Amino acid sequence: MDLYKRMSEKDSILISHTEKNTDLLGPYRRFVIWVHGCCFECEGCLAGNTKNGAYIERDISELAQEILCSETEGITISGGEPFLQAKELFELISLVKAVKDIGVIIYSGFTLEELQKNEDSFKLLNVTDILIDGRYIKELDDGRAYIGSSNQRLHYLSDRYKNIGETYYGSYRRRAEIKIYPKEVVLVGVPSGDVLEVWEKLKEKSGGNISDF
């Protein structure tokens, strides 16, 4: 099986969730995209619904316009596995960058070395400022704020965030937000143990649509 086979052959991206303006998952204010679909089975993954849950197809040009209308410094892309839709994400980022100078941060279960062997993934890396790579390993979870386990690496693919990256990603103070929308409740970010305990109790009591991101 080709792990790099694209999830969609249309001018659209399969999306699990978006947050239009948050200071989680990257420096400054960010537009965060959780893509749908993953080829990994990481024990303890908090975003399992991005593999098995509901999703929508978003038109690439419409999503680009939505990003441009947001008052954010950059985009963070997580999942799910973003590089399964590398071609589509490259098109999205190219459309936005043609109008606005934005920063791009991507989380991937693939390693940088694995991604560099694939043409579509290599192109996406070329428009990325930070790559956080590697499978999540529950036993190696060391409590860092925005990186799941100690095997995962932070790659500065440009100089854009080098002056603040060490402070931001070196923190051991995890932050998360519980957001309540009319039809769903979502957990955004990397929760501390206390927040995770509250979230698990909320999921047990709720009969609504509860999602982790």
C-alpha positions in Angstrom: 0.0 0.0 0.0 1.3 3.4 -0.9 1.1 5.5 2.2 1.4 8.7 0.2 -1.7 8.0 -1.9 -3.8 11.1 -1.8 -7.0 10.9 0.1 -8.8 13.1 -2.5 -8.4 13.5 -6.3 -10.5 16.6 -6.4 -9.8 20.3 -5.9 -10.7 19.9 -2.3 -9.2 18.8 1.0 -10.7 16.4 3.5 -11.0 18.3 6.8 -11.9 17.2 10.3 -11.9 20.6 11.9 -10.6 24.2 11.7 -10.0 26.9 14.3 -9.9 30.3 12.7 -8.0 32.2 15.4 -6.1 30.6 18.3 -2.8 31.1 20.1 -2.4 27.4 20.5 -0.2 25.0 18.4 2.2 27.7 17.2 3.6 31.2 18.0 1.3 34.2 17.5 -2.3 33.9 16.3 -2.9 31.0 14.0 -5.5 29.4 11.7 -5.4 25.7 12.5 -6.4 22.9 10.2 -6.9 19.3 11.2 -7.0 17.2 8.1 -8.9 14.0 8.0 -7.3 10.6 7.4 -4.3 8.9 8.9 -2.1 5.8 8.1 -0.7 5.4 11.6 -2.0 3.6 14.7 -0.4 5.5 17.6 -1.5 4.3 21.0 -2.8 7.1 23.1 -3.4 9.5 20.2 -5.8 12.3 21.3 -7.0 13.0 17.8 -8.4 9.6 16.8 -11.5 11.2 15.4 -9.5 12.7 12.6 -9.0 9.2 11.4 -12.4 7.6 12.1 -14.7 10.5 12.7 -16.8 12.8 10.6 -15.2 15.0 7.9 -16.1 17.5 5.2 -14.6 18.3 1.8 -13.5 21.9 1.6 -12.9 23.6 -1.7 -9.2 24.6 -1.8 -9.8 28.2 -3.1 -12.7 28.8 -0.6 -10.5 27.7 2.3 -7.7 29.8 1.1 -10.0 32.9 1.1 -11.1 32.0 4.6 -7.5 32.0 5.8 -6.8 35.3 4.1 -9.8 36.9 5.8 -8.6 35.8 9.2 -6.4 38.0 11.4 -3.7 35.4 11.9 0.1 35.3 11.4 0.2 31.8 10.1 -1.3 28.4 9.6 -0.7 25.2 11.6 -1.7 22.0 10.0 -2.2 18.8 12.0 -4.4 15.8 11.7 -4.7 13.1 10.8 -1.7 12.9 8.6 -1.2 16.1 6.5 1.2 14.6 4.0 -1.4 12.1 2.8 -2.9 15.3 1.1 0.5 16.9 0.4 -0.5 18.0 -3.2 -3.7 19.6 -2.0 -2.1 21.4 0.9 0.7 22.7 -1.3 -1.9 24.2 -3.6 -3.7 25.8 -0.6 -0.6 27.3 0.9 0.6 28.6 -2.5 -2.8 30.4 -3.0 -2.5 32.1 0.4 1.2 33.0 0.0 0.5 34.6 -3.3 -1.5 37.2 -1.4 -0.1 37.3 2.1 3.2 36.4 3.8 2.2 33.7 6.3 4.0 31.2 8.4 3.4 27.5 8.1 3.8 24.8 10.8 3.0 21.2 10.1 2.8 18.2 12.4 3.5 14.8 10.7 3.8 11.2 11.8 6.3 10.7 9.0 10.0 11.6 9.7 11.6 14.4 7.6 13.8 11.7 5.9 10.7 9.8 4.9 9.0 12.9 3.5 12.0 14.0 1.5 11.8 10.8 -0.6 8.3 11.7 -2.0 7.9 14.4 -4.6 4.6 15.9 -3.4 5.8 15.9 0.2 9.1 17.5 -0.7 7.2 20.4 -2.4 5.1 20.9 0.7 8.2 21.0 2.9 9.5 23.8 0.7 6.7 26.1 1.8 6.8 25.0 5.4 8.7 26.9 8.2 8.5 24.3 11.0 8.0 20.6 10.7 7.3 18.6 13.9 7.9 15.0 12.8 7.6 11.4 14.0 5.0 9.0 15.3 3.5 9.7 18.8 4.9 7.1 21.3 2.9 7.1 24.5 5.7 5.8 26.6 8.0 8.6 25.5 5.5 11.4 26.3 7.7 13.8 28.3 5.1 16.6 28.9 6.4 19.2 26.5 3.9 21.9 25.7 3.3 21.3 22.0 5.2 18.2 21.2 3.7 14.8 22.1 6.7 12.5 22.8 10.5 12.9 23.1 11.2 11.1 19.8 9.4 13.8 17.8 11.7 16.4 16.4 11.4 20.1 15.7 12.8 21.1 12.3 13.3 24.7 11.4 13.0 24.7 7.6 13.3 28.5 7.5 14.4 31.2 9.8 10.9 32.6 10.4 10.4 31.2 14.0 14.0 30.5 15.1 14.1 33.5 17.4 11.1 32.4 19.5 10.9 28.6 18.8 13.1 27.5 21.6 11.1 29.3 24.2 7.7 28.4 22.8 8.4 24.7 22.1 10.7 24.2 25.1 8.0 24.9 27.6 6.6 22.1 29.8 3.4 24.0 30.5 0.7 22.4 28.4 -2.3 24.4 27.3 -5.6 23.5 25.9 -9.0 25.1 25.3 -12.4 23.5 25.6 -14.6 25.3 23.0 -18.4 25.0 23.0 -20.2 25.4 19.7 -23.9 25.1 18.9 -23.6 21.5 17.6 -20.3 20.3 19.2 -17.8 20.6 21.9 -14.1 20.4 21.0 -10.8 20.2 22.9 -8.0 22.1 21.1 -4.4 21.9 22.1 -2.3 19.6 24.2 -4.0 19.2 27.6 -2.3 18.9 31.0 -3.3 16.0 33.2 -5.9 18.1 35.1 -7.6 19.4 31.9 -7.6 15.9 30.4 -9.3 14.6 33.5 -12.0 17.3 33.2 -12.4 16.5 29.5 -12.8 12.8 30.1 -15.6 13.4 32.6 -17.3 15.8 30.2 -17.2 13.2 27.5 -18.7 10.6 29.9 -21.6 12.9 30.8 -22.3 14.4 27.4 -24.6 12.9 24.8 -23.5 15.5 22.2 -20.7 15.6 19.6 -17.4 15.6 21.5 -14.1 15.9 19.6 -10.4 16.0 20.5 -8.0 18.0 18.4 
